[in-house]
Amino acid sequence: NVSSDNLGQFKVHPGGLAWKRQGGGKTIEIDKADLTSVTWMKVPRAYQLGVRIKDGLSYTFIGFREQDVSSLINFMQKNLGISPDEKQLSVGGHNWGGIGIVGSMLTFMVESKQAFEVSLADVSQTQMQGKTDVLLEFHVDDTTGANEKDSLMDMSFHVPTSNTQFPGNENRTSAQILWEAILDRADNGSGSSGEAVVTFEGIAILTPRGRYAVELHLPFLRLQGQANDFKIQYSSILRLFVLPKSNNPHTIVVVTLDPPIRKGQTLYPHIVIQFETETVVQKNMKLSRELLDEKYKDRLVESYQGLVHEVFVKVLRGLSGAKVTRPGSFRNYKNGYAVKSSLKAEDGLLYPLEKGFFFLPKPPTLILDEEIEFVEFERHGAGGASMSSQYFDLLVKLKNDQEHLFRNIQRSEYRNLFNFINGKGLKVMNLGDGQGTSGVTDVLQDTDDVAPDPHLERIKNQAGSSEDSDEEDEDFVLHKDDGGSPTDDSGGEESDASESGGEKQKSSKKEARSSKPPVKRKPKGKDEKRKPKKKKDPNAPKRPMMPFMYFSMAER
């Protein structure tokens, strides 16, 4: 683990090293041929393993036990041909020592022991202060974890003119020589001092919301807005999603991050960018021919022309190496790529993908198939449920007991959505006696024909002629031999509320009725006469509509 909230599994095999984050996410794989050095040291309550590779990157793994160190050393010596060295730490608190620069790492040494080390790839700016001081400013890592609240902002080194490690001359002081050495590593490692490879101005970003200038540098992506400025290393990008909107002039591009960026106390694991689909742009890459031929061969070209979202994705994929996911075989009843639904209190689009589901735009929620325990259709009309609703819900239960309920999906989407989910082999619950049985078959056959709505019929009857309403009232009078259900106004309103409120209220009322003991009635005598029906006065005022009826009429 790198921190308390970044736990994972460390694997050593004859081909190299690998680390996989617990619960899914980023995976680090290091090939045997790329290893340059491996070191280990004692840290508080554990041991730490440091790994450096050829391109200058360094990885630190924390949390090993004492007995793990000897087994790791023996295995690496036999299978990887590398002998991990023990690194001694300086704990005396001295601030006077020497500087060692290896690759992109700067190490401060005190009496041949390491006091600390920093990555020059994270240096945003370096400058001279006077003739003897060198200042390093670090760009705040915007892809920080939830529990990491402190970041190193700047650091300064005092280099006296008598320094022997960086000897100066009449033209350049020792501090200037150190500053130039750091500047070379910082430029090569981060490119932060150079200009962007390509820039997209005025891009609308839905999450975090605002308009930004999106700058693509060699090692990082920068979002520069009026109030916020984010810098995202390409190593933090997991995947890119290109998701067109159905019958809409916009296309959504999602950049998925691990770890996420943070704005205040809010974490954003997905950057949701919205492009105008028909906009055509032409962009020239600000890269030298040598760099294109050597490092980005077959990944980038000198110039791009096409739709703005396609150009953005091609350049970002070439610089970051991230994979791109597009909609698969799913189509809705209008031949689109998503279905309209609601998650929590937000309306949006649910994209069924080949390996998961993605709800956009807010809150952006990515669900992978491997995380799903089962899915359940609710209010869909199968298994004896009411067929009257024009909408149904989709419940997705994850293996970690978390649930996502996508509500108010149009019933016309049921056929395609069920066939797609069932075709992926996901476990589908609540379909009657068995999966794919007659309950769901009936729904699939009647999907295109919307069943009559009893609420709408009742509203029409109440708004109709007085003769129709009188006849219904007379037919509704029950005989004494019936179950004795109340016929007053409150009973009618309860039935309306229960029907529209969902099947849970129905089932609870049925259970309440069934739990009551049967009422014993006295046998009627032969001479007992039935009371005559009380005729209703046709001039009597009509019963006024309840507020719920006005609400239903407005909604429908």
QUITA-V292501 format. One record per residue. N is the residue number from 1. RES is the residue in one small letter. SS is DSSP state (~ for helix, > for strand, _ for the rest). NEAR is the number of other C-alpha atoms within 8 Angstrom. Layout:
n->{N	N}
res->{RES	RES}
ss->{SS	SS}
near->{NEAR	NEAR}
This chain:
n->{1	2	3	4	5	6	7	8	9	10	11	12	13	14	15	16	17	18	19	20	21	22	23	24	25	26	27	28	29	30	31	32	33	34	35	36	37	38	39	40	41	42	43	44	45	46	47	48	49	50	51	52	53	54	55	56	57	58	59	60	61	62	63	64	65	66	67	68	69	70	71	72	73	74	75	76	77	78	79	80	81	82	83	84	85	86	87	88	89	90	91	92	93	94	95	96	97	98	99	100	101	102	103	104	105	106	107	108	109	110	111	112	113	114	115	116	117	118	119	120	121	122	123	124	125	126	127	128	129	130	131	132	133	134	135	136	137	138	139	140	141	142	143	144	145	146	147	148	149	150	151	152	153	154	155	156	157	158	159	160	161	162	163	164	165	166	167	168	169	170	171	172	173	174	175	176	177	178	179	180	181	182	183	184	185	186	187	188	189	190	191	192	193	194	195	196	197	198	199	200	201	202	203	204	205	206	207	208	209	210	211	212	213	214	215	216	217	218	219	220	221	222	223	224	225	226	227	228	229	230	231	232	233	234	235	236	237	238	239	240	241	242	243	244	245	246	247	248	249	250	251	252	253	254	255	256	257	258	259	260	261	262	263	264	265	266	267	268	269	270	271	272	273	274	275	276	277	278	279	280	281	282	283	284	285	286	287	288	289	290	291	292	293	294	295	296	297	298	299	300	301	302	303	304	305	306	307	308	309	310	311	312	313	314	315	316	317	318	319	320	321	322	323	324	325	326	327	328	329	330	331	332	333	334	335	336	337	338	339	340	341	342	343	344	345	346	347	348	349	350	351	352	353	354	355	356	357	358	359	360	361	362	363	364	365	366	367	368	369	370	371	372	373	374	375	376	377	378	379	380	381	382	383	384	385	386	387	388	389	390	391	392	393	394	395	396	397	398	399	400	401	402	403	404	405	406	407	408	409	410	411	412	413	414	415	416	417	418	419	420	421	422	423	424	425	426	427	428	429	430	431	432	433	434	435	436	437	438	439	440	441	442	443	444	445	446	447	448	449	450	451	452	453	454	455	456	457	458	459	460	461	462	463	464	465	466	467	468	469	470	471	472	473	474	475	476	477	478	479	480	481	482	483	484	485	486	487	488	489	490	491	492	493	494	495	496	497	498	499	500	501	502	503	504	505	506	507	508	509	510	511	512	513	514	515	516	517	518	519	520	521	522	523	524	525	526	527	528	529	530	531	532	533	534	535	536	537	538	539	540	541	542	543	544	545	546	547	548	549	550	551	552	553	554	555	556}
res->{n	v	s	s	d	n	l	g	q	f	k	v	h	p	g	g	l	a	w	k	r	q	g	g	g	k	t	i	e	i	d	k	a	d	l	t	s	v	t	w	m	k	v	p	r	a	y	q	l	g	v	r	i	k	d	g	l	s	y	t	f	i	g	f	r	e	q	d	v	s	s	l	i	n	f	m	q	k	n	l	g	i	s	p	d	e	k	q	l	s	v	g	g	h	n	w	g	g	i	g	i	v	g	s	m	l	t	f	m	v	e	s	k	q	a	f	e	v	s	l	a	d	v	s	q	t	q	m	q	g	k	t	d	v	l	l	e	f	h	v	d	d	t	t	g	a	n	e	k	d	s	l	m	d	m	s	f	h	v	p	t	s	n	t	q	f	p	g	n	e	n	r	t	s	a	q	i	l	w	e	a	i	l	d	r	a	d	n	g	s	g	s	s	g	e	a	v	v	t	f	e	g	i	a	i	l	t	p	r	g	r	y	a	v	e	l	h	l	p	f	l	r	l	q	g	q	a	n	d	f	k	i	q	y	s	s	i	l	r	l	f	v	l	p	k	s	n	n	p	h	t	i	v	v	v	t	l	d	p	p	i	r	k	g	q	t	l	y	p	h	i	v	i	q	f	e	t	e	t	v	v	q	k	n	m	k	l	s	r	e	l	l	d	e	k	y	k	d	r	l	v	e	s	y	q	g	l	v	h	e	v	f	v	k	v	l	r	g	l	s	g	a	k	v	t	r	p	g	s	f	r	n	y	k	n	g	y	a	v	k	s	s	l	k	a	e	d	g	l	l	y	p	l	e	k	g	f	f	f	l	p	k	p	p	t	l	i	l	d	e	e	i	e	f	v	e	f	e	r	h	g	a	g	g	a	s	m	s	s	q	y	f	d	l	l	v	k	l	k	n	d	q	e	h	l	f	r	n	i	q	r	s	e	y	r	n	l	f	n	f	i	n	g	k	g	l	k	v	m	n	l	g	d	g	q	g	t	s	g	v	t	d	v	l	q	d	t	d	d	v	a	p	d	p	h	l	e	r	i	k	n	q	a	g	s	s	e	d	s	d	e	e	d	e	d	f	v	l	h	k	d	d	g	g	s	p	t	d	d	s	g	g	e	e	s	d	a	s	e	s	g	g	e	k	q	k	s	s	k	k	e	a	r	s	s	k	p	p	v	k	r	k	p	k	g	k	d	e	k	r	k	p	k	k	k	k	d	p	n	a	p	k	r	p	m	m	p	f	m	y	f	s	m	a	e	r}
ss->{_	_	_	_	_	_	_	>	>	>	>	>	>	_	_	>	>	>	>	>	>	_	_	_	_	_	>	>	>	>	>	~	~	~	>	>	>	>	>	>	>	>	>	_	_	>	>	>	>	>	>	>	>	_	_	_	_	>	>	>	>	>	>	>	_	~	~	~	~	~	~	~	~	~	~	~	~	~	~	_	_	_	_	_	>	>	_	_	>	_	_	_	_	_	_	_	_	>	>	>	>	>	_	_	>	>	>	>	>	>	_	_	>	>	>	>	>	>	>	~	~	~	>	>	>	>	>	>	>	_	_	_	>	>	>	>	>	>	_	_	_	_	_	_	_	_	_	_	_	_	_	_	_	>	>	>	>	>	_	_	_	_	_	_	_	_	_	_	_	_	_	_	_	~	~	~	~	~	~	~	~	~	~	~	~	~	~	~	~	~	_	_	_	_	_	_	_	>	>	>	>	>	>	>	>	>	>	_	_	>	>	>	>	>	>	>	_	_	_	>	>	>	>	>	_	_	_	_	>	>	>	>	>	~	~	~	>	>	>	>	>	>	>	>	_	_	_	_	_	>	>	>	>	>	>	>	>	>	>	>	>	>	>	_	_	>	>	>	>	>	>	>	>	>	>	>	_	_	_	>	>	>	>	>	_	_	_	_	~	~	~	~	~	~	_	_	_	_	_	_	_	_	>	>	>	>	>	~	~	~	~	~	~	~	~	~	~	~	~	~	_	_	>	>	>	>	_	_	_	_	_	_	_	_	_	_	_	_	>	>	>	>	>	_	_	>	>	>	>	>	>	>	>	_	_	>	>	>	>	>	_	_	_	_	>	>	>	>	~	~	~	>	>	>	>	>	>	>	_	_	_	_	_	_	_	_	_	_	_	_	>	>	>	>	>	>	>	>	_	_	_	_	>	>	>	>	>	>	>	>	~	~	~	~	~	~	~	~	~	~	~	~	~	_	_	_	_	>	>	_	_	_	_	_	_	_	_	~	~	~	~	~	~	~	~	_	_	_	_	_	_	_	_	~	~	~	~	~	~	~	~	~	~	_	_	~	~	~	~	~	~	~	~	~	~	_	_	_	_	_	_	_	_	_	_	_	_	_	~	~	~	~	~	~	~	~	~	~	~	~	~	_	~	~	~	~	~	~	~	~	~	~	~	~	~	_	_	_	_	_	_	_	_	_	_	_	_	_	_	_	_	_	_	_	_	_	_	_	_	_	_	_	_	_	_	_	~	~	~	~	~	~	~	~	~	_}
near->{10	8	7	6	8	9	10	9	8	8	7	7	7	7	7	12	12	11	11	12	12	9	4	6	9	8	8	7	8	10	9	10	5	8	12	8	9	13	11	13	11	7	7	5	4	11	15	13	12	11	12	12	12	8	5	10	9	9	7	9	9	11	8	10	8	8	6	8	11	8	8	8	10	8	9	12	10	7	8	11	7	8	8	10	7	7	9	7	8	11	5	4	5	6	5	5	9	8	8	8	8	7	8	13	12	12	12	12	14	13	6	5	10	13	11	7	9	7	9	13	9	9	14	12	9	12	8	12	8	5	8	14	12	16	12	12	11	11	9	8	8	10	14	10	8	8	5	7	5	4	7	6	8	8	7	8	7	8	10	8	10	6	10	5	5	9	11	12	7	5	5	8	13	16	17	12	12	10	12	8	8	10	9	8	12	16	11	7	10	15	12	11	8	6	7	10	11	11	9	8	7	7	12	11	13	11	12	8	7	9	9	13	12	12	13	12	13	9	11	11	12	12	12	11	10	5	4	7	8	9	13	12	10	10	6	10	13	13	11	14	12	12	10	8	12	7	5	6	8	10	14	13	14	11	12	12	14	11	9	13	13	12	7	4	5	6	9	11	10	11	13	14	12	12	12	10	10	7	7	8	9	8	9	8	9	8	8	6	6	6	9	13	8	7	6	11	8	5	7	11	8	9	8	9	9	9	11	13	11	8	13	8	10	9	9	11	11	11	12	10	7	11	8	9	8	8	12	6	6	11	10	12	8	5	6	11	14	12	11	11	12	13	12	6	5	8	9	12	12	12	12	11	12	8	7	10	12	12	13	11	10	10	8	10	8	8	9	9	9	5	9	13	9	11	13	10	13	9	11	15	12	12	10	7	9	9	8	10	11	7	10	14	13	12	12	12	12	11	8	5	6	7	8	8	10	12	10	10	14	10	11	8	11	11	9	11	10	8	8	9	9	10	7	7	6	11	8	11	9	8	14	12	6	6	8	8	10	7	13	13	9	9	11	9	7	8	11	6	5	8	7	5	8	7	9	9	8	8	10	8	10	8	6	8	7	6	6	9	11	10	8	8	8	7	6	7	7	6	5	6	5	7	5	7	5	5	8	6	6	6	9	9	8	8	8	9	8	11	9	7	8	9	10	7	9	10	8	8	8	8	8	8	7	7	6	6	5	4	4	4	4	4	4	5	5	5	4	6	5	4	4	4	4	4	4	6	5	5	4	6	4	4	4	4	7	6	6	6	9	9	8	9	9	6	5	5}
